[in-house]
Amino acid sequence: MKKYFLILSIVFTFIIGYSQTYDVSINGQITEIGTGIPISNQYVHISNEGSPGGTTHDNIVYTNADGYYFDTLVAPINTVGVINVTVYGCNNIYMDTESYSPNIYNLVFDFEICNDSSGAACEAYFSAAIFTGELNVQFYDESMGNPIQWLWNFGDGNTSTDQNPMHTFDEFGYHTVSLTITDTANECTSTVEQIILIDSAFPPICEADYFAMQDTNNLRKFYFYDASTVPAGQSVIWNWTFGDGNTSTEQNPVHTYAEEGDYGVCLTIQTNDFTCDSWLCDTVTAIEIINPCLLSFIYQEDEGLTIIFEGFLEGGSDATNYYWDFGDGTTDSGQTVTHTYPQDSMYLVTLTASDMITGCQSIMYQHIYVGNVTIGFTGTIYLGNMGIADYADVHLLTFDTTSNDLLNIETTQIDENGYYAFEGAAVDNYIYFIQAELKQQSAYFGQYIPTYHENTISWESATALYPASGGNTFPVYMVNATNGSSGNGLIVGSVTAESTRDALQGVEIILLNSLMEPLNYYFTDDEGMFTFSELELGTYYIQTERVGIYSDLIEVILTEEVNTTNINIVIRNGEAVLGIYSNSIYINSISDLYPNPAYGNISLTIDSKGLSITQIDIYDQYGKLISSNQSKLNVGVNKLNLNLESLSNGVYYLTITSQDDYRLSKKFIKIR
């Protein structure tokens, strides 16, 4: 079987021309839950949220006979954004999101959904952009099918036949809004009704904020964008200082620095009635280099030790010259070349490219592996900064990047010097992780959490190890468990696979305190169960830790009235959904946050068993409460939209609390 590899190296130099746009490919396959059968002619809604100056994309596509769908977004070269993909099935909403940039432009969204082949040919649905303190609400039609008529009823005696109307309500509070669509081609009519909350609880916010984008042609040139929050209806005065003696009063100025260096840029905003006055300063770095040449090559194993190479120089032309040094004493020239190596080994390939027309020149070096090549990993396990470990298991874990499967390659034990060694690890298509865990005979067992190289308990923040030449020594500094006081609190839970409903054995569950410090850990037993007992009453967080599985954090509060909590954790689509809401008498399920990362708004859906009030709280990464809202839920799927404009960039946790006090926390990232 032929294998393909892509290596990129960026070298900065001068070029004359380049593409002003880049294509973002959006594709995936939709299959039926449980059977894996491809679903054809499935409605897929694709939209984006892009940076200023970017492209607005809102499109509907359908899957082909094999369940695949395809779409393309053309984005300006200096913009980034987020792609949102939404699929409907059996009155459920399936959503996913992914960021794109000039370096990340092939996005794959696969879905396993409920397939109701006998369902209606159209289905009404809508979302609403609601801003705290404002009576204006923007409604968006997100119906399935091909409707040609829309009838909105806003519950206050007013209606609209626009597809995406803006409506101004007379008062704050709850409003019942319905949308009826008509699809004449499919002879279908559908109606959906939702209750929305227009909240006046928060006072007007005055906060200066901005972000800067560097010109890709001239890295001394910046586009500044005002992202401040001011009270509604107020006129604003902007005052910019760029740190080089120049100023501007434009809202979104463009500034070019004369020399490279770091500059402090400050924005001051003030309203015309002087009730809002705020400022923000940040640093930008101007670089003298005009534009990068991007040199890359791919190589393909042909037969035996024969390799086919092909080079690419972005910023070059048809006159580009390519010179190859294969690392075994031989050379060649040409964009596409074929070379046969003398033996199985690792080789350092050097590619040099130059173009006399554009003036672009670049050189790159990359190790490649030819034939049957293996590598080794060695290192020492330390107890934090307290010396070497006495007894520990060390696990070599990996992703097989051709299949995305998690593989535990090998487990070994340390010697009396805390040293471990793995030999014979394959190099093709693998990314490795090293994890250490103290054995029960260790004098320090229970005092340290299983830790990845170098010193993190989460694979998501661990250092991934890629096969490379030399330097394969990887120490682990184990993370100390924080001592907690004992009490009569108890947390019991289980871990199951959604697709099979089977209990999962050997899944690591980490218990953290209210400051996100690790207290203890537990590996699920053969029935998928875990237990944390004799806990002091208070606030805790539960995290599922398994390489390749992304985990939600769940908040657990133990009180004198409720000192025991039963948690159900479900593994689905590469995520550990920590769902104690399965025990709630009000909530069936809660979707992922969408989009994530988020710009101005974020949404989620809650499948409610009955009418209820749900608390929605947002905390920063340090546990500080940022905002608090209540939403009224109807029976069935409820879509909630939250305005994030007032939040600064960073990591946050959104906590949903049901009326019977079951809680679920979900992490999201706010970006401008």
C-alpha positions in Angstrom: 0.0 0.0 0.0 1.3 3.4 -0.9 1.7 6.0 1.9 1.8 9.8 1.6 3.6 12.2 3.9 3.5 16.0 3.9 6.3 18.2 5.3 6.1 22.0 5.6 8.9 24.5 6.3 8.4 28.2 6.4 11.4 30.4 5.4 10.9 34.2 5.3 12.2 36.2 2.3 10.9 38.5 -0.5 8.4 37.5 -3.1 6.5 39.5 -5.7 3.1 37.8 -6.0 0.8 35.4 -4.1 -2.8 34.3 -4.0 -5.2 36.8 -2.4 -7.5 34.0 -1.2 -7.4 30.4 0.0 -10.0 27.6 -0.2 -11.5 26.0 2.9 -12.7 22.5 2.1 -15.7 21.3 4.3 -16.7 17.7 3.9 -17.7 14.6 5.8 -19.9 11.5 5.9 -23.3 11.1 7.7 -24.2 7.6 8.9 -27.0 6.1 10.9 -26.4 5.5 14.6 -25.9 1.9 15.5 -25.8 0.5 11.9 -23.2 2.7 10.3 -25.3 2.8 7.1 -24.6 5.9 5.0 -27.6 8.3 4.8 -28.2 9.8 1.3 -29.9 13.1 0.5 -29.4 14.4 4.0 -29.8 18.1 4.6 -26.6 19.8 5.9 -26.4 23.5 7.0 -22.9 25.1 6.7 -22.1 28.6 8.0 -19.2 30.5 9.3 -18.1 33.2 11.7 -15.1 35.0 10.2 -12.8 37.8 11.2 -13.5 41.4 9.9 -12.8 41.6 6.2 -13.6 37.9 5.8 -16.2 36.0 3.8 -19.8 35.4 4.9 -20.7 31.8 4.1 -24.2 30.3 4.6 -25.0 27.3 2.5 -27.1 24.2 2.4 -25.8 21.0 0.8 -27.1 17.4 0.6 -25.3 14.1 1.0 -24.7 11.8 -2.0 -25.6 8.1 -2.4 -22.6 7.2 -0.1 -23.6 9.7 2.6 -20.8 12.2 1.7 -21.2 15.9 1.4 -18.9 18.6 0.1 -18.6 22.4 0.3 -16.0 25.1 -0.2 -15.5 28.5 1.4 -13.2 31.0 -0.4 -11.6 33.2 2.3 -9.3 36.2 2.0 -5.7 35.2 2.7 -5.4 37.3 5.9 -8.5 36.1 7.6 -9.5 33.3 10.0 -12.8 32.0 11.2 -15.0 29.2 12.5 -17.1 26.8 10.4 -20.4 25.6 11.9 -22.1 22.5 10.5 -25.6 21.5 11.6 -27.5 18.3 10.8 -31.1 17.4 11.7 -32.5 13.9 12.3 -35.6 12.5 14.2 -36.3 16.0 15.6 -32.7 16.1 17.0 -30.1 18.7 16.2 -26.4 17.6 15.6 -23.9 20.4 15.6 -20.1 20.6 15.3 -17.6 23.5 14.8 -14.0 23.9 13.8 -11.6 26.8 13.2 -10.0 27.5 9.9 -7.0 29.6 8.8 -4.5 29.7 5.9 -2.8 26.8 7.6 -5.9 24.8 8.5 -8.1 24.6 5.5 -9.4 20.9 5.2 -12.1 20.4 7.7 -13.9 17.1 8.1 -17.2 16.8 10.0 -18.6 13.2 10.3 -21.9 12.6 12.0 -23.7 9.6 13.4 -27.4 10.5 13.5 -30.8 9.1 14.1 -32.3 8.4 10.6 -36.1 8.8 10.3 -36.6 7.9 6.7 -40.3 8.2 7.1 -40.1 11.8 8.5 -41.5 14.9 7.0 -39.8 16.5 4.0 -39.5 19.8 5.9 -39.0 20.7 9.5 -39.4 24.3 10.9 -36.7 25.5 13.2 -35.2 28.9 14.1 -32.7 30.6 16.4 -32.7 34.1 17.9 -29.9 36.6 18.6 -30.9 38.1 21.9 -28.8 40.9 23.6 -29.2 41.6 27.3 -30.8 45.0 27.9 -32.1 45.4 24.4 -35.7 44.7 23.1 -34.6 44.2 19.5 -34.3 40.5 18.6 -32.9 39.1 15.3 -34.5 35.9 14.2 -32.9 33.4 11.9 -34.7 30.7 9.9 -32.9 27.3 10.2 -35.6 25.1 8.8 -34.9 21.9 7.0 -36.3 21.4 3.4 -36.9 24.1 0.8 -39.5 26.5 2.3 -40.7 29.4 0.1 -43.1 30.9 2.7 -42.5 31.9 6.3 -45.0 33.1 8.9 -43.7 34.4 12.2 -46.0 35.0 15.2 -44.1 37.0 17.9 -46.8 36.4 20.6 -47.5 40.1 21.1 -50.0 40.6 18.2 -47.3 41.1 15.6 -46.3 38.9 12.7 -43.9 38.8 9.8 -43.5 36.9 6.5 -39.7 37.7 6.1 -37.4 34.8 6.2 -35.1 36.3 8.9 -37.0 39.2 10.5 -35.9 41.7 13.1 -38.6 42.4 15.8 -38.8 44.9 18.6 -40.7 43.7 21.6 -42.6 46.1 24.0 -41.3 44.7 27.2 -38.6 42.4 28.7 -39.4 38.9 29.9 -40.6 35.7 28.3 -42.2 35.6 24.8 -43.7 32.7 22.9 -42.6 32.8 19.2 -43.7 30.5 16.5 -42.6 29.9 12.9 -44.6 28.2 10.2 -43.0 27.2 6.9 -44.5 26.0 3.7 -42.6 23.9 1.2 -44.7 23.6 -1.9 -42.3 21.4 -3.8 -42.6 18.7 -1.1 -46.2 19.6 -0.2 -45.1 20.1 3.4 -46.0 22.5 6.2 -44.3 22.6 9.6 -44.6 24.7 12.7 -42.2 25.2 15.6 -42.8 27.2 18.8 -40.2 28.4 21.3 -40.1 30.5 24.4 -37.4 33.2 24.4 -36.2 35.3 27.3 -35.3 39.0 26.8 -33.3 39.9 29.9 -32.8 43.4 31.3 -30.9 42.2 34.4 -27.4 43.4 33.4 -26.5 47.1 33.6 -24.9 48.7 30.5 -21.3 47.7 30.1 -18.5 50.1 29.2 -15.3 48.3 28.2 -12.6 49.2 25.7 -11.3 46.3 23.6 -9.7 45.8 20.2 -7.8 43.3 18.1 -5.1 43.7 15.5 -4.4 41.8 12.2 -1.1 41.9 10.5 -0.9 42.5 6.8 0.4 39.3 5.1 2.2 41.4 2.4 3.9 43.9 4.9 4.4 42.7 8.4 5.0 46.3 9.6 1.4 47.1 8.6 -1.6 46.5 11.0 -5.4 46.6 10.7 -6.9 47.6 14.0 -10.5 46.7 14.8 -12.6 48.2 17.6 -14.3 45.5 19.7 -15.4 47.7 22.6 -18.7 47.3 24.5 -20.7 50.5 25.2 -24.2 51.3 26.4 -26.8 51.1 23.6 -27.7 54.3 21.7 -24.5 56.2 22.7 -22.2 58.0 20.3 -18.5 57.0 20.8 -15.2 58.9 20.5 -12.1 56.7 19.7 -8.6 57.8 20.5 -5.7 55.5 19.4 -2.0 55.8 20.2 0.3 53.5 18.3 3.4 53.7 20.4 5.5 55.5 17.8 4.2 59.0 18.2 1.3 58.6 15.8 -2.4 58.7 16.7 -5.9 58.2 15.1 -9.5 59.0 15.9 -11.0 56.5 13.5 -12.9 53.5 14.8 -10.9 51.0 12.8 -7.6 52.6 11.7 -4.8 51.1 9.6 -1.2 51.9 10.6 2.2 51.1 9.2 5.3 51.3 11.4 8.5 52.7 9.9 10.7 50.2 11.7 10.4 46.8 13.1 10.0 46.3 16.9 7.5 46.0 19.7 4.9 48.8 20.1 2.4 49.5 22.8 -1.0 50.3 21.2 -3.7 52.0 23.4 -7.4 52.6 22.6 -9.4 55.0 24.7 -13.2 55.2 24.2 -15.6 57.8 25.6 -19.3 58.4 25.0 -20.7 61.8 24.2 -22.5 62.0 27.6 -19.2 61.1 29.5 -20.9 58.2 31.3 -18.6 55.7 29.6 -14.8 56.1 29.7 -12.5 53.1 29.3 -9.1 52.2 27.8 -7.0 49.2 26.8 -3.3 48.8 25.9 -1.6 45.9 24.3 1.5 45.1 22.3 2.0 44.4 18.6 5.3 43.3 16.9 6.2 44.8 13.6 8.6 42.7 11.5 10.7 44.0 8.6 10.3 40.8 6.5 7.8 41.5 3.7 6.3 38.0 3.0 7.1 34.3 3.6 8.0 31.8 0.9 6.4 28.5 1.9 8.5 25.5 0.8 7.1 21.9 1.2 7.5 18.5 -0.3 5.5 15.3 -0.2 7.0 11.8 -0.7 5.4 8.5 -1.6 6.7 5.1 -1.0 6.7 3.3 -4.4 8.2 -0.2 -4.2 10.8 -1.5 -1.8 13.2 1.4 -0.9 12.2 3.6 -3.8 10.7 6.9 -3.0 9.0 9.5 -5.2 9.5 13.1 -4.1 7.6 16.2 -5.3 8.5 19.8 -4.2 6.3 22.9 -4.0 7.3 26.5 -3.6 4.5 28.9 -2.8 5.6 32.3 -4.2 7.4 30.6 -7.0 6.5 30.2 -10.7 6.9 27.7 -13.5 10.5 28.7 -13.6 11.3 27.4 -10.1 14.4 25.3 -9.8 14.4 22.4 -7.2 17.6 20.8 -5.9 17.5 17.6 -3.8 20.1 16.1 -1.4 18.7 12.7 -0.3 21.0 12.3 2.7 22.8 9.2 1.5 25.4 10.9 -0.6 23.4 11.4 -3.7 21.6 14.4 -5.3 19.2 15.2 -8.1 17.2 18.2 -9.5 13.6 18.7 -10.7 10.3 19.3 -9.1 9.4 15.6 -9.1 12.2 13.0 -8.7 12.5 9.3 -7.9 15.3 7.9 -5.7 16.1 4.4 -4.4 17.8 4.2 -1.0 20.5 1.5 -0.3 19.0 0.3 3.0 16.3 0.7 5.7 17.2 3.8 7.7 16.3 7.3 8.6 17.7 10.0 6.2 17.9 13.8 6.3 16.5 15.2 3.0 17.5 18.7 2.0 15.4 20.6 -0.6 16.6 23.9 -2.0 14.3 26.0 -4.3 14.9 29.2 -6.1 12.9 31.3 -8.6 14.7 34.0 -10.7 11.4 35.5 -11.8 9.8 36.1 -8.4 13.1 36.3 -6.4 11.8 33.7 -4.0 14.4 31.4 -2.4 14.0 28.8 0.3 15.7 25.8 1.9 14.3 23.1 4.2 15.5 20.0 6.0 13.4 17.0 7.0 14.1 13.5 8.4 12.3 10.7 6.5 12.0 7.0 7.4 12.6 4.5 4.6 11.7 0.8 5.0 11.3 -0.9 8.4 12.6 1.7 10.9 11.9 1.7 14.6 12.9 4.1 17.4 13.2 4.0 21.2 12.0 6.2 24.1 13.8 6.4 27.5 13.6 8.6 30.5 13.4 8.9 34.3 10.3 9.2 36.5 10.5 11.8 39.2 8.1 12.5 42.1 7.7 16.2 41.3 10.8 17.8 42.6 11.2 15.3 45.5 13.5 12.8 43.8 13.0 9.7 41.7 10.1 7.3 41.9 10.5 3.9 43.6 7.8 1.7 41.8 5.9 2.9 38.7 4.4 1.6 35.5 5.1 3.6 32.4 2.8 3.4 29.4 3.6 4.1 25.8 0.4 5.3 24.2 -0.2 6.4 20.6 -2.6 7.5 18.0 -2.4 5.6 14.7 -3.0 8.7 12.5 -4.2 6.5 9.6 -7.2 5.2 11.6 -7.3 7.6 14.7 -7.4 4.5 17.0 -5.9 4.7 20.5 -3.2 2.0 21.0 -1.4 1.1 24.2 1.8 0.0 22.6 3.5 -1.3 25.7 3.8 -1.0 29.5 7.1 -1.3 31.3 8.3 -0.8 34.9 11.1 1.5 36.1 14.3 0.2 37.5 15.8 1.1 40.9 17.1 4.4 39.4 13.6 5.4 38.2 14.7 4.7 34.6 12.4 3.3 31.8 13.0 2.2 28.2 10.9 1.4 25.2 12.5 -0.1 22.1 11.2 -1.0 18.6 8.5 1.7 18.3 7.3 2.1 14.7 7.7 5.5 13.1 5.1 5.5 10.3 2.0 7.4 11.1 2.4 7.5 14.8 2.2 10.2 17.5 3.2 9.0 21.0 2.5 9.9 24.6 4.4 8.8 27.7 2.4 8.3 31.0 3.7 7.2 34.4 1.6 5.7 37.2 2.8 4.7 40.7 2.3 1.0 41.6 0.6 -0.1 44.7 3.8 -1.2 46.4 5.2 2.3 46.1 5.7 4.2 49.4 4.1 7.2 47.7 1.1 5.4 46.2 -2.0 7.7 46.3 0.1 10.8 46.7 0.7 11.4 43.0 -1.7 11.5 40.0 -0.8 9.5 36.8 1.2 12.0 34.8 2.2 12.5 31.1 5.6 13.8 29.9 6.6 16.3 31.1 4.3 17.2 34.0 0.6 17.3 33.1 -2.3 15.0 34.1 -4.3 15.7 30.9 -3.4 14.3 27.5 -4.9 17.4 25.9 -2.1 19.5 27.4 0.6 16.9 27.2 3.6 17.0 24.9 3.0 14.7 22.0 6.1 12.9 20.9 6.9 12.6 17.2 9.5 10.2 15.9 12.7 12.2 15.3 16.4 11.7 15.2 18.2 11.7 18.6 17.0 13.3 21.8 14.5 10.5 22.6 14.8 11.0 26.4 11.6 12.0 28.0 11.4 12.5 31.8 8.1 12.6 33.7 7.7 14.9 36.7 4.7 13.4 38.5 1.9 15.8 39.7 1.3 15.7 43.4 -2.2 15.1 44.7 -3.5 17.9 46.9 -4.5 16.7 50.3 -8.2 17.1 51.2 -10.0 16.8 54.5 -12.2 13.8 55.1 -16.0 13.8 55.6 -19.2 12.0 54.8 -19.4 13.0 51.1 -19.7 10.3 48.4 -19.4 10.5 44.6 -20.3 7.3 42.7 -20.4 6.9 38.9 -20.2 4.8 35.8 -18.7 5.0 32.3 -20.4 3.5 29.3 -20.0 3.6 25.5 -23.0 5.3 23.9 -22.8 3.2 20.7 -22.9 -0.2 22.5 -24.1 0.7 26.0 -21.2 -1.5 27.3 -19.5 -0.6 30.6 -15.9 0.6 30.0 -13.2 -0.8 32.2 -9.9 0.9 33.0 -10.9 4.5 32.3 -9.1 7.0 34.5 -11.4 9.4 36.4 -9.8 12.4 38.2 -11.3 14.2 41.1 -10.4 17.9 41.4 -11.2 20.4 44.1 -12.9 23.8 43.7 -9.5 25.3 42.7 -9.1 22.7 39.9 -6.3 21.0 41.9 -6.2 17.2 41.6 -7.1 15.3 44.7 -7.4 11.6 43.7 -8.0 9.3 40.8 -9.7 6.0 40.1 -9.7 3.5 37.2 -13.1 2.1 36.5 -13.7 -1.6 37.4 -15.0 -4.4 35.2 -18.5 -2.9 35.5 -17.4 0.6 34.5 -17.9 1.9 38.1 -15.8 4.4 40.1 -16.1 5.7 43.7 -14.7 8.6 45.7 -15.7 8.3 49.3 -15.1 10.1 52.7 -15.1 13.5 51.0 -15.4 16.8 52.8 -18.6 18.6 51.9 -18.0 21.2 49.2 -17.5 21.7 45.5 -15.6 19.2 43.3 -15.0 18.6 39.6 -14.8 15.3 37.8 -12.6 14.8 34.7 -12.4 11.7 32.4 -8.8 11.1 31.3 -8.1 8.9 28.3 -5.9 9.7 25.3 -8.0 10.7 22.3 -11.1 11.4 24.4 -12.1 15.0 25.0 -13.7 15.5 28.4 -16.2 17.9 29.8 -15.7 19.0 33.4 -18.7 18.3 35.7 -19.3 20.3 38.8 -20.4 18.4 41.9 -21.6 20.1 45.0 -21.9 18.0 48.2 -24.0 19.5 51.0 -25.5 18.4 54.3 -28.8 17.9 52.5 -27.3 16.1 49.5 -24.0 14.5 50.4 -24.1 11.8 47.7 -24.1 12.2 43.9 -24.4 9.5 41.2 -22.8 10.4 37.9 -23.3 8.8 34.5 -20.5 9.3 32.0 -21.1 8.5 28.3 -18.3 8.1 25.7 -19.5 9.2 22.3 -17.9 10.5 19.1 -14.5 10.9 20.8 -15.9 12.8 23.8 -16.6 12.0 27.4 -20.0 13.6 28.1 -20.3 13.8 31.9 -24.0 13.7 32.1 -25.6 13.6 35.6 -28.5 15.2 33.9 -29.5 11.6 33.1 -30.8 11.5 36.7 -32.7 14.8 36.3 -36.5 14.6 36.2 -36.4 17.7 33.9 -33.6 17.2 31.4 -33.0 14.4 28.9 -29.8 15.7 27.3 -27.6 18.8 26.6 -25.8 19.4 23.4 -22.2 20.6 22.9 -21.6 24.3 22.8 -21.7 25.8 19.3 -19.6 27.3 17.9 -16.5 26.6 20.0 -14.3 28.7 19.9 -16.9 31.4 19.9 -16.9 35.0 18.7 -19.9 37.1 19.7 -22.5 34.4 20.5 -22.6 30.8 21.6 -25.6 28.4 21.6 -26.6 25.0 22.9 -29.7 22.9 22.8 -31.4 21.3 25.9 -33.8 18.4 25.4 -36.4 18.9 28.2 -38.7 16.4 29.7 -41.1 19.1 30.8 -41.6 22.8 31.5 -38.9 24.0 33.9 -36.5 26.9 34.7 -32.8 26.2 34.1 -29.9 28.3 35.5 -27.1 29.2 33.1 -23.9 30.5 34.7 -20.5 31.4 33.1 -17.3 31.2 35.2 -13.8 32.2 34.1 -10.9 29.7 34.3 -10.2 30.7 37.9 -13.8 30.0 39.1 -15.0 33.6 39.2 -18.7 33.9 38.4 -19.0 36.2 35.3 -22.7 36.1 34.5 -25.9 34.3 35.6 -29.2 33.9 33.7 -32.3 31.8 33.9 -34.1 30.2 30.9 -37.6 28.8 30.7 -37.6 25.4 28.9 -40.5 23.9 26.9 -41.0 20.2 26.4 -38.7 18.9 23.7 -35.6 20.5 22.2 -34.9 24.1 23.3 -32.1 26.2 21.6 -30.4 28.8 23.8 -28.3 31.6 22.5 -25.9 33.5 24.8 -24.3 36.8 24.1 -20.5 36.8 24.8 -19.6 40.3 23.6 -18.8 41.5 27.1 -16.3 38.6 27.7 -12.5 39.1 27.2 -10.5 36.5 25.2 -9.9 33.3 27.3 -11.1 30.0 28.6 -14.5 29.8 30.4 -16.9 27.2 31.8 -20.6 27.3 31.2 -22.6 25.6 34.0 -26.2 24.4 33.4 -28.2 23.7 36.6 -31.6 22.0 36.2 -34.6 22.9 38.5 -33.8 19.8 40.5 -30.2 20.9 41.1 -28.4 18.7 38.6 -25.4 20.4 37.1 -23.2 20.1 34.0 -20.2 22.2 33.1 -18.8 22.7 29.6 -15.6 24.4 28.6 -15.5 27.0 25.8 -13.0 29.5 24.4 -13.8 33.1 23.6 -11.9 34.7 20.8 -12.4 38.0 18.9 
